[in-house]
């Protein structure tokens, strides 16, 4: 899908297996999630955020190690 098309669309559709959808429906009962879509969006945001934090942490660690090596400590 082209970039201009994605800019015009506010949402998109993702296909998941029906059994997974049914499991998620059961999982969100009696929670604050009003739909499987809301729950999946929440999970994806959390997962993406964690991945970005790990990547940033790894870069920070590599930078510190590089500086220590330059100083002759590591």
PDB file of N, CA, C, O and CB in Angstrom:
ATOM      1  N   UNK A   1       0.849  -1.171   0.000  1.00  0.00           N
ATOM      2  CA  UNK A   1       0.000   0.000   0.000  1.00  0.00           C
ATOM      3  C   UNK A   1       0.893   1.232   0.000  1.00  0.00           C
ATOM      4  O   UNK A   1       1.845   1.296   0.778  1.00  0.00           O
ATOM      5  CB  UNK A   1      -0.965  -0.001   1.219  1.00  0.00           C
ATOM      6  N   UNK A   2       0.612   2.200  -0.845  1.00  0.00           N
ATOM      7  CA  UNK A   2       1.429   3.384  -0.957  1.00  0.00           C
ATOM      8  C   UNK A   2       1.342   4.279   0.262  1.00  0.00           C
ATOM      9  O   UNK A   2       0.376   4.227   1.024  1.00  0.00           O
ATOM     10  CB  UNK A   2       1.042   4.147  -2.165  1.00  0.00           C
ATOM     11  N   UNK A   3       2.369   5.104   0.434  1.00  0.00           N
ATOM     12  CA  UNK A   3       2.430   5.989   1.600  1.00  0.00           C
ATOM     13  C   UNK A   3       1.271   6.969   1.623  1.00  0.00           C
ATOM     14  O   UNK A   3       0.712   7.239   2.686  1.00  0.00           O
ATOM     15  CB  UNK A   3       3.745   6.751   1.618  1.00  0.00           C
ATOM     16  N   UNK A   4       0.902   7.503   0.471  1.00  0.00           N
ATOM     17  CA  UNK A   4      -0.203   8.457   0.419  1.00  0.00           C
ATOM     18  C   UNK A   4      -1.518   7.800   0.814  1.00  0.00           C
ATOM     19  O   UNK A   4      -2.349   8.421   1.477  1.00  0.00           O
ATOM     20  CB  UNK A   4      -0.319   9.062  -0.979  1.00  0.00           C
ATOM     21  N   UNK A   5      -1.713   6.546   0.412  1.00  0.00           N
ATOM     22  CA  UNK A   5      -2.932   5.835   0.780  1.00  0.00           C
ATOM     23  C   UNK A   5      -2.983   5.642   2.283  1.00  0.00           C
ATOM     24  O   UNK A   5      -4.038   5.824   2.890  1.00  0.00           O
ATOM     25  CB  UNK A   5      -3.015   4.479   0.060  1.00  0.00           C
ATOM     26  N   UNK A   6      -1.855   5.272   2.905  1.00  0.00           N
ATOM     27  CA  UNK A   6      -1.806   5.056   4.345  1.00  0.00           C
ATOM     28  C   UNK A   6      -2.048   6.363   5.105  1.00  0.00           C
ATOM     29  O   UNK A   6      -2.666   6.350   6.169  1.00  0.00           O
ATOM     30  CB  UNK A   6      -0.455   4.450   4.746  1.00  0.00           C
ATOM     31  N   UNK A   7      -1.569   7.488   4.573  1.00  0.00           N
ATOM     32  CA  UNK A   7      -1.777   8.769   5.233  1.00  0.00           C
ATOM     33  C   UNK A   7      -3.251   9.135   5.269  1.00  0.00           C
ATOM     34  O   UNK A   7      -3.695   9.779   6.219  1.00  0.00           O
ATOM     35  CB  UNK A   7      -0.985   9.862   4.533  1.00  0.00           C
ATOM     36  N   UNK A   8      -4.018   8.746   4.268  1.00  0.00           N
ATOM     37  CA  UNK A   8      -5.436   9.067   4.204  1.00  0.00           C
ATOM     38  C   UNK A   8      -6.252   8.194   5.141  1.00  0.00           C
ATOM     39  O   UNK A   8      -7.298   8.616   5.635  1.00  0.00           O
ATOM     40  CB  UNK A   8      -5.943   8.917   2.786  1.00  0.00           C
ATOM     41  N   UNK A   9      -5.773   6.959   5.392  1.00  0.00           N
ATOM     42  CA  UNK A   9      -6.515   6.017   6.226  1.00  0.00           C
ATOM     43  C   UNK A   9      -6.122   6.195   7.685  1.00  0.00           C
ATOM     44  O   UNK A   9      -4.944   6.320   8.017  1.00  0.00           O
ATOM     45  CB  UNK A   9      -6.261   4.565   5.772  1.00  0.00           C
ATOM     46  N   UNK A  10      -7.122   6.204   8.537  1.00  0.00           N
ATOM     47  CA  UNK A  10      -6.860   6.322   9.964  1.00  0.00           C
ATOM     48  C   UNK A  10      -6.618   4.944  10.584  1.00  0.00           C
ATOM     49  O   UNK A  10      -5.860   4.816  11.546  1.00  0.00           O
ATOM     50  CB  UNK A  10      -8.031   7.028  10.666  1.00  0.00           C
ATOM     51  N   UNK A  11      -7.257   3.926  10.036  1.00  0.00           N
ATOM     52  CA  UNK A  11      -7.133   2.561  10.529  1.00  0.00           C
ATOM     53  C   UNK A  11      -6.896   1.611   9.366  1.00  0.00           C
ATOM     54  O   UNK A  11      -7.138   1.946   8.206  1.00  0.00           O
ATOM     55  CB  UNK A  11      -8.389   2.147  11.318  1.00  0.00           C
ATOM     56  N   UNK A  12      -6.422   0.428   9.701  1.00  0.00           N
ATOM     57  CA  UNK A  12      -6.234  -0.612   8.711  1.00  0.00           C
ATOM     58  C   UNK A  12      -6.743  -1.924   9.291  1.00  0.00           C
ATOM     59  O   UNK A  12      -7.074  -1.987  10.475  1.00  0.00           O
ATOM     60  CB  UNK A  12      -4.743  -0.724   8.287  1.00  0.00           C
ATOM     61  N   UNK A  13      -6.809  -2.945   8.497  1.00  0.00           N
ATOM     62  CA  UNK A  13      -7.301  -4.242   8.942  1.00  0.00           C
ATOM     63  C   UNK A  13      -6.152  -5.232   8.997  1.00  0.00           C
ATOM     64  O   UNK A  13      -5.334  -5.306   8.081  1.00  0.00           O
ATOM     65  CB  UNK A  13      -8.416  -4.757   8.012  1.00  0.00           C
ATOM     66  N   UNK A  14      -6.099  -5.994  10.085  1.00  0.00           N
ATOM     67  CA  UNK A  14      -5.125  -7.062  10.230  1.00  0.00           C
ATOM     68  C   UNK A  14      -5.909  -8.358  10.421  1.00  0.00           C
ATOM     69  O   UNK A  14      -6.850  -8.411  11.213  1.00  0.00           O
ATOM     70  CB  UNK A  14      -4.138  -6.794  11.433  1.00  0.00           C
ATOM     71  N   UNK A  15      -5.525  -9.382   9.706  1.00  0.00           N
ATOM     72  CA  UNK A  15      -6.220 -10.657   9.780  1.00  0.00           C
ATOM     73  C   UNK A  15      -5.507 -11.578  10.760  1.00  0.00           C
ATOM     74  O   UNK A  15      -4.289 -11.747  10.699  1.00  0.00           O
ATOM     75  CB  UNK A  15      -6.312 -11.310   8.390  1.00  0.00           C
ATOM     76  N   UNK A  16      -6.288 -12.176  11.672  1.00  0.00           N
ATOM     77  CA  UNK A  16      -5.738 -13.162  12.599  1.00  0.00           C
ATOM     78  C   UNK A  16      -6.609 -14.420  12.511  1.00  0.00           C
ATOM     79  O   UNK A  16      -7.763 -14.345  12.090  1.00  0.00           O
ATOM     80  CB  UNK A  16      -5.686 -12.599  14.077  1.00  0.00           C
ATOM     81  N   UNK A  17      -6.067 -15.563  12.902  1.00  0.00           N
ATOM     82  CA  UNK A  17      -6.862 -16.794  12.857  1.00  0.00           C
ATOM     83  C   UNK A  17      -8.098 -16.697  13.761  1.00  0.00           C
ATOM     84  O   UNK A  17      -8.035 -16.119  14.846  1.00  0.00           O
ATOM     85  CB  UNK A  17      -5.999 -17.997  13.273  1.00  0.00           C
ATOM     86  N   UNK A  18      -9.208 -17.262  13.310  1.00  0.00           N
ATOM     87  CA  UNK A  18     -10.460 -17.215  14.061  1.00  0.00           C
ATOM     88  C   UNK A  18     -10.330 -17.805  15.465  1.00  0.00           C
ATOM     89  O   UNK A  18     -10.874 -17.228  16.406  1.00  0.00           O
ATOM     90  CB  UNK A  18     -11.539 -17.950  13.300  1.00  0.00           C
ATOM     91  N   UNK A  19      -9.630 -18.935  15.648  1.00  0.00           N
ATOM     92  CA  UNK A  19      -9.495 -19.462  17.010  1.00  0.00           C
ATOM     93  C   UNK A  19      -8.782 -18.484  17.958  1.00  0.00           C
ATOM     94  O   UNK A  19      -9.137 -18.388  19.133  1.00  0.00           O
ATOM     95  CB  UNK A  19      -8.737 -20.781  16.976  1.00  0.00           C
ATOM     96  N   UNK A  20      -7.789 -17.770  17.450  1.00  0.00           N
ATOM     97  CA  UNK A  20      -7.097 -16.768  18.263  1.00  0.00           C
ATOM     98  C   UNK A  20      -8.044 -15.635  18.618  1.00  0.00           C
ATOM     99  O   UNK A  20      -8.067 -15.176  19.760  1.00  0.00           O
ATOM    100  CB  UNK A  20      -5.863 -16.221  17.523  1.00  0.00           C
ATOM    101  N   UNK A  21      -8.818 -15.186  17.656  1.00  0.00           N
ATOM    102  CA  UNK A  21      -9.802 -14.137  17.908  1.00  0.00           C
ATOM    103  C   UNK A  21     -10.764 -14.552  19.015  1.00  0.00           C
ATOM    104  O   UNK A  21     -11.080 -13.763  19.905  1.00  0.00           O
ATOM    105  CB  UNK A  21     -10.579 -13.809  16.626  1.00  0.00           C
ATOM    106  N   UNK A  22     -11.223 -15.794  18.950  1.00  0.00           N
ATOM    107  CA  UNK A  22     -12.158 -16.294  19.962  1.00  0.00           C
ATOM    108  C   UNK A  22     -11.505 -16.348  21.345  1.00  0.00           C
ATOM    109  O   UNK A  22     -12.132 -16.008  22.348  1.00  0.00           O
ATOM    110  CB  UNK A  22     -12.671 -17.687  19.570  1.00  0.00           C
ATOM    111  N   UNK A  23     -10.247 -16.775  21.388  1.00  0.00           N
ATOM    112  CA  UNK A  23      -9.520 -16.796  22.675  1.00  0.00           C
ATOM    113  C   UNK A  23      -9.381 -15.388  23.240  1.00  0.00           C
ATOM    114  O   UNK A  23      -9.521 -15.176  24.445  1.00  0.00           O
ATOM    115  CB  UNK A  23      -8.118 -17.433  22.502  1.00  0.00           C
ATOM    116  N   UNK A  24      -9.106 -14.432  22.364  1.00  0.00           N
ATOM    117  CA  UNK A  24      -8.968 -13.046  22.820  1.00  0.00           C
ATOM    118  C   UNK A  24     -10.302 -12.486  23.299  1.00  0.00           C
ATOM    119  O   UNK A  24     -10.347 -11.723  24.264  1.00  0.00           O
ATOM    120  CB  UNK A  24      -8.406 -12.169  21.697  1.00  0.00           C
ATOM    121  N   UNK A  25     -11.384 -12.862  22.628  1.00  0.00           N
ATOM    122  CA  UNK A  25     -12.713 -12.433  23.070  1.00  0.00           C
ATOM    123  C   UNK A  25     -12.973 -12.902  24.495  1.00  0.00           C
ATOM    124  O   UNK A  25     -13.489 -12.151  25.323  1.00  0.00           O
ATOM    125  CB  UNK A  25     -13.803 -12.972  22.122  1.00  0.00           C
ATOM    126  N   UNK A  26     -12.614 -14.148  24.771  1.00  0.00           N
ATOM    127  CA  UNK A  26     -12.793 -14.693  26.117  1.00  0.00           C
ATOM    128  C   UNK A  26     -11.904 -13.962  27.122  1.00  0.00           C
ATOM    129  O   UNK A  26     -12.315 -13.678  28.247  1.00  0.00           O
ATOM    130  CB  UNK A  26     -12.484 -16.201  26.133  1.00  0.00           C
ATOM    131  N   UNK A  27     -10.688 -13.667  26.696  1.00  0.00           N
ATOM    132  CA  UNK A  27      -9.721 -13.035  27.588  1.00  0.00           C
ATOM    133  C   UNK A  27     -10.135 -11.629  28.006  1.00  0.00           C
ATOM    134  O   UNK A  27      -9.837 -11.217  29.126  1.00  0.00           O
ATOM    135  CB  UNK A  27      -8.371 -12.985  26.923  1.00  0.00           C
ATOM    136  N   UNK A  28     -10.812 -10.885  27.140  1.00  0.00           N
ATOM    137  CA  UNK A  28     -11.150  -9.497  27.463  1.00  0.00           C
ATOM    138  C   UNK A  28     -12.463  -9.354  28.225  1.00  0.00           C
ATOM    139  O   UNK A  28     -12.827  -8.250  28.629  1.00  0.00           O
ATOM    140  CB  UNK A  28     -11.221  -8.689  26.200  1.00  0.00           C
ATOM    141  N   UNK A  29     -13.179 -10.465  28.425  1.00  0.00           N
ATOM    142  CA  UNK A  29     -14.421 -10.379  29.194  1.00  0.00           C
ATOM    143  C   UNK A  29     -14.120  -9.828  30.581  1.00  0.00           C
ATOM    144  O   UNK A  29     -13.132 -10.205  31.211  1.00  0.00           O
ATOM    145  CB  UNK A  29     -15.113 -11.767  29.293  1.00  0.00           C
ATOM    146  N   UNK A  30     -14.986  -8.931  31.050  1.00  0.00           N
ATOM    147  CA  UNK A  30     -14.855  -8.324  32.370  1.00  0.00           C
ATOM    148  C   UNK A  30     -13.573  -7.507  32.530  1.00  0.00           C
ATOM    149  O   UNK A  30     -13.030  -7.391  33.628  1.00  0.00           O
ATOM    150  CB  UNK A  30     -14.901  -9.396  33.425  1.00  0.00           C
ATOM    151  N   UNK A  31     -13.103  -6.946  31.424  1.00  0.00           N
ATOM    152  CA  UNK A  31     -11.955  -6.030  31.472  1.00  0.00           C
ATOM    153  C   UNK A  31     -12.429  -4.684  30.937  1.00  0.00           C
ATOM    154  O   UNK A  31     -13.603  -4.523  30.604  1.00  0.00           O
ATOM    155  CB  UNK A  31     -10.724  -6.581  30.635  1.00  0.00           C
ATOM    156  N   UNK A  32     -11.542  -3.744  30.856  1.00  0.00           N
ATOM    157  CA  UNK A  32     -11.885  -2.429  30.331  1.00  0.00           C
ATOM    158  C   UNK A  32     -11.845  -2.347  28.823  1.00  0.00           C
ATOM    159  O   UNK A  32     -12.117  -1.290  28.253  1.00  0.00           O
ATOM    160  CB  UNK A  32     -10.970  -1.413  30.896  1.00  0.00           C
ATOM    161  N   UNK A  33     -11.509  -3.449  28.165  1.00  0.00           N
ATOM    162  CA  UNK A  33     -11.424  -3.437  26.711  1.00  0.00           C
ATOM    163  C   UNK A  33     -12.797  -3.671  26.110  1.00  0.00           C
ATOM    164  O   UNK A  33     -13.501  -4.609  26.483  1.00  0.00           O
ATOM    165  CB  UNK A  33     -10.430  -4.496  26.213  1.00  0.00           C
ATOM    166  N   UNK A  34     -13.169  -2.808  25.172  1.00  0.00           N
ATOM    167  CA  UNK A  34     -14.499  -2.919  24.570  1.00  0.00           C
ATOM    168  C   UNK A  34     -14.526  -3.823  23.348  1.00  0.00           C
ATOM    169  O   UNK A  34     -15.598  -4.200  22.875  1.00  0.00           O
ATOM    170  CB  UNK A  34     -15.001  -1.556  24.189  1.00  0.00           C
ATOM    171  N   UNK A  35     -13.340  -4.175  22.829  1.00  0.00           N
ATOM    172  CA  UNK A  35     -13.289  -5.034  21.648  1.00  0.00           C
ATOM    173  C   UNK A  35     -11.931  -5.715  21.567  1.00  0.00           C
ATOM    174  O   UNK A  35     -10.966  -5.298  22.207  1.00  0.00           O
ATOM    175  CB  UNK A  35     -13.566  -4.222  20.361  1.00  0.00           C
ATOM    176  N   UNK A  36     -11.880  -6.760  20.774  1.00  0.00           N
ATOM    177  CA  UNK A  36     -10.611  -7.446  20.529  1.00  0.00           C
ATOM    178  C   UNK A  36      -9.643  -6.477  19.860  1.00  0.00           C
ATOM    179  O   UNK A  36      -8.448  -6.488  20.156  1.00  0.00           O
ATOM    180  CB  UNK A  36     -10.819  -8.715  19.648  1.00  0.00           C
ATOM    181  N   UNK A  37     -10.147  -5.653  18.974  1.00  0.00           N
ATOM    182  CA  UNK A  37      -9.306  -4.675  18.290  1.00  0.00           C
ATOM    183  C   UNK A  37      -8.636  -3.732  19.289  1.00  0.00           C
ATOM    184  O   UNK A  37      -7.444  -3.448  19.164  1.00  0.00           O
ATOM    185  CB  UNK A  37     -10.136  -3.873  17.281  1.00  0.00           C
ATOM    186  N   UNK A  38      -9.381  -3.248  20.271  1.00  0.00           N
ATOM    187  CA  UNK A  38      -8.800  -2.374  21.297  1.00  0.00           C
ATOM    188  C   UNK A  38      -7.710  -3.101  22.080  1.00  0.00           C
ATOM    189  O   UNK A  38      -6.654  -2.534  22.363  1.00  0.00           O
ATOM    190  CB  UNK A  38      -9.892  -1.872  22.257  1.00  0.00           C
ATOM    191  N   UNK A  39      -7.974  -4.353  22.424  1.00  0.00           N
ATOM    192  CA  UNK A  39      -7.015  -5.136  23.184  1.00  0.00           C
ATOM    193  C   UNK A  39      -5.739  -5.387  22.376  1.00  0.00           C
ATOM    194  O   UNK A  39      -4.632  -5.225  22.888  1.00  0.00           O
ATOM    195  CB  UNK A  39      -7.640  -6.463  23.611  1.00  0.00           C
ATOM    196  N   UNK A  40      -5.902  -5.780  21.120  1.00  0.00           N
ATOM    197  CA  UNK A  40      -4.749  -6.054  20.267  1.00  0.00           C
ATOM    198  C   UNK A  40      -3.935  -4.773  20.050  1.00  0.00           C
ATOM    199  O   UNK A  40      -2.705  -4.819  20.047  1.00  0.00           O
ATOM    200  CB  UNK A  40      -5.205  -6.645  18.908  1.00  0.00           C
ATOM    201  N   UNK A  41      -4.597  -3.651  19.873  1.00  0.00           N
ATOM    202  CA  UNK A  41      -3.897  -2.374  19.724  1.00  0.00           C
ATOM    203  C   UNK A  41      -3.073  -2.080  20.971  1.00  0.00           C
ATOM    204  O   UNK A  41      -1.923  -1.654  20.871  1.00  0.00           O
ATOM    205  CB  UNK A  41      -4.898  -1.227  19.459  1.00  0.00           C
ATOM    206  N   UNK A  42      -3.659  -2.306  22.146  1.00  0.00           N
ATOM    207  CA  UNK A  42      -2.952  -2.097  23.405  1.00  0.00           C
ATOM    208  C   UNK A  42      -1.704  -2.988  23.485  1.00  0.00           C
ATOM    209  O   UNK A  42      -0.614  -2.518  23.811  1.00  0.00           O
ATOM    210  CB  UNK A  42      -3.888  -2.378  24.596  1.00  0.00           C
ATOM    211  N   UNK A  43      -1.881  -4.279  23.184  1.00  0.00           N
ATOM    212  CA  UNK A  43      -0.766  -5.226  23.246  1.00  0.00           C
ATOM    213  C   UNK A  43       0.345  -4.835  22.274  1.00  0.00           C
ATOM    214  O   UNK A  43       1.524  -4.879  22.625  1.00  0.00           O
ATOM    215  CB  UNK A  43      -1.256  -6.647  22.939  1.00  0.00           C
ATOM    216  N   UNK A  44      -0.028  -4.458  21.067  1.00  0.00           N
ATOM    217  CA  UNK A  44       0.979  -4.067  20.076  1.00  0.00           C
ATOM    218  C   UNK A  44       1.728  -2.805  20.495  1.00  0.00           C
ATOM    219  O   UNK A  44       2.941  -2.713  20.307  1.00  0.00           O
ATOM    220  CB  UNK A  44       0.320  -3.848  18.716  1.00  0.00           C
ATOM    221  N   UNK A  45       1.022  -1.842  21.056  1.00  0.00           N
ATOM    222  CA  UNK A  45       1.692  -0.618  21.535  1.00  0.00           C
ATOM    223  C   UNK A  45       2.666  -0.939  22.661  1.00  0.00           C
ATOM    224  O   UNK A  45       3.789  -0.436  22.674  1.00  0.00           O
ATOM    225  CB  UNK A  45       0.654   0.418  22.018  1.00  0.00           C
ATOM    226  N   UNK A  46       2.240  -1.777  23.607  1.00  0.00           N
ATOM    227  CA  UNK A  46       3.105  -2.161  24.723  1.00  0.00           C
ATOM    228  C   UNK A  46       4.344  -2.903  24.227  1.00  0.00           C
ATOM    229  O   UNK A  46       5.462  -2.607  24.647  1.00  0.00           O
ATOM    230  CB  UNK A  46       2.334  -3.033  25.721  1.00  0.00           C
ATOM    231  N   UNK A  47       4.141  -3.849  23.347  1.00  0.00           N
ATOM    232  CA  UNK A  47       5.246  -4.646  22.819  1.00  0.00           C
ATOM    233  C   UNK A  47       6.226  -3.775  22.042  1.00  0.00           C
ATOM    234  O   UNK A  47       7.441  -3.895  22.206  1.00  0.00           O
ATOM    235  CB  UNK A  47       4.717  -5.768  21.924  1.00  0.00           C
ATOM    236  N   UNK A  48       5.698  -2.912  21.207  1.00  0.00           N
ATOM    237  CA  UNK A  48       6.555  -2.021  20.418  1.00  0.00           C
ATOM    238  C   UNK A  48       7.349  -1.095  21.324  1.00  0.00           C
ATOM    239  O   UNK A  48       8.537  -0.866  21.096  1.00  0.00           O
ATOM    240  CB  UNK A  48       5.716  -1.198  19.429  1.00  0.00           C
ATOM    241  N   UNK A  49       6.706  -0.568  22.337  1.00  0.00           N
ATOM    242  CA  UNK A  49       7.374   0.317  23.285  1.00  0.00           C
ATOM    243  C   UNK A  49       8.512  -0.414  23.999  1.00  0.00           C
ATOM    244  O   UNK A  49       9.609   0.129  24.132  1.00  0.00           O
ATOM    245  CB  UNK A  49       6.367   0.863  24.309  1.00  0.00           C
ATOM    246  N   UNK A  50       8.257  -1.644  24.460  1.00  0.00           N
ATOM    247  CA  UNK A  50       9.294  -2.430  25.125  1.00  0.00           C
ATOM    248  C   UNK A  50      10.471  -2.698  24.198  1.00  0.00           C
ATOM    249  O   UNK A  50      11.627  -2.605  24.611  1.00  0.00           O
ATOM    250  CB  UNK A  50       8.717  -3.748  25.628  1.00  0.00           C
ATOM    251  N   UNK A  51      10.179  -3.028  22.958  1.00  0.00           N
ATOM    252  CA  UNK A  51      11.243  -3.304  21.993  1.00  0.00           C
ATOM    253  C   UNK A  51      12.092  -2.055  21.751  1.00  0.00           C
ATOM    254  O   UNK A  51      13.318  -2.136  21.674  1.00  0.00           O
ATOM    255  CB  UNK A  51      10.647  -3.809  20.664  1.00  0.00           C
ATOM    256  N   UNK A  52      11.437  -0.907  21.632  1.00  0.00           N
ATOM    257  CA  UNK A  52      12.163   0.343  21.414  1.00  0.00           C
ATOM    258  C   UNK A  52      13.031   0.693  22.622  1.00  0.00           C
ATOM    259  O   UNK A  52      14.148   1.187  22.467  1.00  0.00           O
ATOM    260  CB  UNK A  52      11.181   1.484  21.122  1.00  0.00           C
ATOM    261  N   UNK A  53      12.514   0.436  23.829  1.00  0.00           N
ATOM    262  CA  UNK A  53      13.289   0.724  25.039  1.00  0.00           C
ATOM    263  C   UNK A  53      14.514  -0.187  25.131  1.00  0.00           C
ATOM    264  O   UNK A  53      15.598   0.268  25.495  1.00  0.00           O
ATOM    265  CB  UNK A  53      12.409   0.557  26.294  1.00  0.00           C
ATOM    266  N   UNK A  54      14.349  -1.466  24.804  1.00  0.00           N
ATOM    267  CA  UNK A  54      15.480  -2.398  24.821  1.00  0.00           C
ATOM    268  C   UNK A  54      16.547  -1.981  23.814  1.00  0.00           C
ATOM    269  O   UNK A  54      17.743  -2.019  24.101  1.00  0.00           O
ATOM    270  CB  UNK A  54      15.004  -3.827  24.521  1.00  0.00           C
ATOM    271  N   UNK A  55      16.086  -1.580  22.623  1.00  0.00           N
ATOM    272  CA  UNK A  55      17.023  -1.165  21.575  1.00  0.00           C
ATOM    273  C   UNK A  55      17.796   0.080  22.027  1.00  0.00           C
ATOM    274  O   UNK A  55      19.010   0.165  21.837  1.00  0.00           O
ATOM    275  CB  UNK A  55      16.266  -0.883  20.242  1.00  0.00           C
ATOM    276  N   UNK A  56      17.090   1.038  22.621  1.00  0.00           N
ATOM    277  CA  UNK A  56      17.739   2.253  23.113  1.00  0.00           C
ATOM    278  C   UNK A  56      18.718   1.905  24.227  1.00  0.00           C
ATOM    279  O   UNK A  56      19.818   2.455  24.273  1.00  0.00           O
ATOM    280  CB  UNK A  56      16.690   3.272  23.615  1.00  0.00           C
ATOM    281  N   UNK A  57      18.335   1.000  25.126  1.00  0.00           N
ATOM    282  CA  UNK A  57      19.205   0.585  26.219  1.00  0.00           C
ATOM    283  C   UNK A  57      20.465  -0.091  25.713  1.00  0.00           C
ATOM    284  O   UNK A  57      21.553   0.123  26.249  1.00  0.00           O
ATOM    285  CB  UNK A  57      18.465  -0.345  27.150  1.00  0.00           C
ATOM    286  N   UNK A  58      20.317  -0.899  24.689  1.00  0.00           N
ATOM    287  CA  UNK A  58      21.461  -1.589  24.104  1.00  0.00           C
ATOM    288  C   UNK A  58      22.427  -0.573  23.496  1.00  0.00           C
ATOM    289  O   UNK A  58      23.642  -0.698  23.646  1.00  0.00           O
ATOM    290  CB  UNK A  58      20.997  -2.605  23.036  1.00  0.00           C
ATOM    291  N   UNK A  59      21.885   0.427  22.812  1.00  0.00           N
ATOM    292  CA  UNK A  59      22.738   1.459  22.218  1.00  0.00           C
ATOM    293  C   UNK A  59      23.469   2.236  23.301  1.00  0.00           C
ATOM    294  O   UNK A  59      24.649   2.555  23.155  1.00  0.00           O
ATOM    295  CB  UNK A  59      21.908   2.416  21.348  1.00  0.00           C
ATOM    296  N   UNK A  60      22.759   2.545  24.406  1.00  0.00           N
ATOM    297  CA  UNK A  60      23.388   3.269  25.510  1.00  0.00           C
ATOM    298  C   UNK A  60      24.535   2.457  26.096  1.00  0.00           C
ATOM    299  O   UNK A  60      25.613   2.993  26.351  1.00  0.00           O
ATOM    300  CB  UNK A  60      22.356   3.597  26.601  1.00  0.00           C
ATOM    301  N   UNK A  61      24.303   1.167  26.308  1.00  0.00           N
ATOM    302  CA  UNK A  61      25.323   0.281  26.874  1.00  0.00           C
ATOM    303  C   UNK A  61      26.529   0.198  25.948  1.00  0.00           C
ATOM    304  O   UNK A  61      27.673   0.267  26.398  1.00  0.00           O
ATOM    305  CB  UNK A  61      24.746  -1.126  27.122  1.00  0.00           C
ATOM    306  N   UNK A  62      26.268   0.050  24.659  1.00  0.00           N
ATOM    307  CA  UNK A  62      27.375  -0.025  23.697  1.00  0.00           C
ATOM    308  C   UNK A  62      28.182   1.265  23.701  1.00  0.00           C
ATOM    309  O   UNK A  62      29.408   1.227  23.596  1.00  0.00           O
ATOM    310  CB  UNK A  62      26.846  -0.310  22.281  1.00  0.00           C
ATOM    311  N   UNK A  63      27.515   2.394  23.820  1.00  0.00           N
ATOM    312  CA  UNK A  63      28.207   3.684  23.850  1.00  0.00           C
ATOM    313  C   UNK A  63      29.096   3.821  25.071  1.00  0.00           C
ATOM    314  O   UNK A  63      30.221   4.310  24.966  1.00  0.00           O
ATOM    315  CB  UNK A  63      27.204   4.820  23.820  1.00  0.00           C
ATOM    316  N   UNK A  64      28.607   3.395  26.229  1.00  0.00           N
ATOM    317  CA  UNK A  64      29.393   3.466  27.460  1.00  0.00           C
ATOM    318  C   UNK A  64      30.606   2.549  27.351  1.00  0.00           C
ATOM    319  O   UNK A  64      31.717   2.943  27.705  1.00  0.00           O
ATOM    320  CB  UNK A  64      28.530   3.083  28.689  1.00  0.00           C
ATOM    321  N   UNK A  65      30.396   1.319  26.861  1.00  0.00           N
ATOM    322  CA  UNK A  65      31.516   0.390  26.700  1.00  0.00           C
ATOM    323  C   UNK A  65      32.565   0.934  25.743  1.00  0.00           C
ATOM    324  O   UNK A  65      33.766   0.795  25.978  1.00  0.00           O
ATOM    325  CB  UNK A  65      31.015  -0.959  26.203  1.00  0.00           C
ATOM    326  N   UNK A  66      32.111   1.545  24.681  1.00  0.00           N
ATOM    327  CA  UNK A  66      33.047   2.132  23.710  1.00  0.00           C
ATOM    328  C   UNK A  66      33.886   3.228  24.361  1.00  0.00           C
ATOM    329  O   UNK A  66      35.093   3.307  24.133  1.00  0.00           O
ATOM    330  CB  UNK A  66      32.283   2.702  22.494  1.00  0.00           C
ATOM    331  N   UNK A  67      33.255   4.063  25.163  1.00  0.00           N
ATOM    332  CA  UNK A  67      33.983   5.140  25.858  1.00  0.00           C
ATOM    333  C   UNK A  67      34.976   4.568  26.861  1.00  0.00           C
ATOM    334  O   UNK A  67      36.094   5.067  26.988  1.00  0.00           O
ATOM    335  CB  UNK A  67      32.998   6.084  26.577  1.00  0.00           C
ATOM    336  N   UNK A  68      34.562   3.507  27.583  1.00  0.00           N
ATOM    337  CA  UNK A  68      35.471   2.858  28.539  1.00  0.00           C
ATOM    338  C   UNK A  68      36.665   2.252  27.827  1.00  0.00           C
ATOM    339  O   UNK A  68      37.792   2.348  28.313  1.00  0.00           O
ATOM    340  CB  UNK A  68      34.735   1.775  29.336  1.00  0.00           C
ATOM    341  N   UNK A  69      36.430   1.626  26.673  1.00  0.00           N
ATOM    342  CA  UNK A  69      37.527   1.046  25.900  1.00  0.00           C
ATOM    343  C   UNK A  69      38.515   2.131  25.452  1.00  0.00           C
ATOM    344  O   UNK A  69      39.730   1.940  25.500  1.00  0.00           O
ATOM    345  CB  UNK A  69      36.974   0.288  24.675  1.00  0.00           C
ATOM    346  N   UNK A  70      37.975   3.259  25.021  1.00  0.00           N
ATOM    347  CA  UNK A  70      38.814   4.356  24.566  1.00  0.00           C
ATOM    348  C   UNK A  70      39.686   4.887  25.718  1.00  0.00           C
ATOM    349  O   UNK A  70      40.785   5.396  25.496  1.00  0.00           O
ATOM    350  CB  UNK A  70      37.942   5.487  23.981  1.00  0.00           C
ATOM    351  N   UNK A  71      39.175   4.759  26.946  1.00  0.00           N
ATOM    352  CA  UNK A  71      39.925   5.206  28.119  1.00  0.00           C
ATOM    353  C   UNK A  71      40.847   4.114  28.673  1.00  0.00           C
ATOM    354  O   UNK A  71      41.619   4.345  29.604  1.00  0.00           O
ATOM    355  CB  UNK A  71      38.963   5.662  29.203  1.00  0.00           C
ATOM    356  N   UNK A  72      40.744   2.904  28.070  1.00  0.00           N
ATOM    357  CA  UNK A  72      41.592   1.808  28.484  1.00  0.00           C
ATOM    358  C   UNK A  72      41.049   0.983  29.647  1.00  0.00           C
ATOM    359  O   UNK A  72      41.795   0.223  30.264  1.00  0.00           O
ATOM    360  CB  UNK A  72      42.909   2.336  28.845  1.00  0.00           C
ATOM    361  N   UNK A  73      39.754   1.122  29.954  1.00  0.00           N
ATOM    362  CA  UNK A  73      39.165   0.397  31.082  1.00  0.00           C
ATOM    363  C   UNK A  73      38.503  -0.911  30.720  1.00  0.00           C
ATOM    364  O   UNK A  73      38.368  -1.777  31.584  1.00  0.00           O
ATOM    365  CB  UNK A  73      38.176   1.252  31.748  1.00  0.00           C
ATOM    366  N   UNK A  74      38.096  -1.087  29.516  1.00  0.00           N
ATOM    367  CA  UNK A  74      37.362  -2.326  29.182  1.00  0.00           C
ATOM    368  C   UNK A  74      38.046  -3.063  28.059  1.00  0.00           C
ATOM    369  O   UNK A  74      37.579  -4.122  27.641  1.00  0.00           O
ATOM    370  CB  UNK A  74      35.908  -2.017  28.791  1.00  0.00           C
TER     371      UNK A  74
END
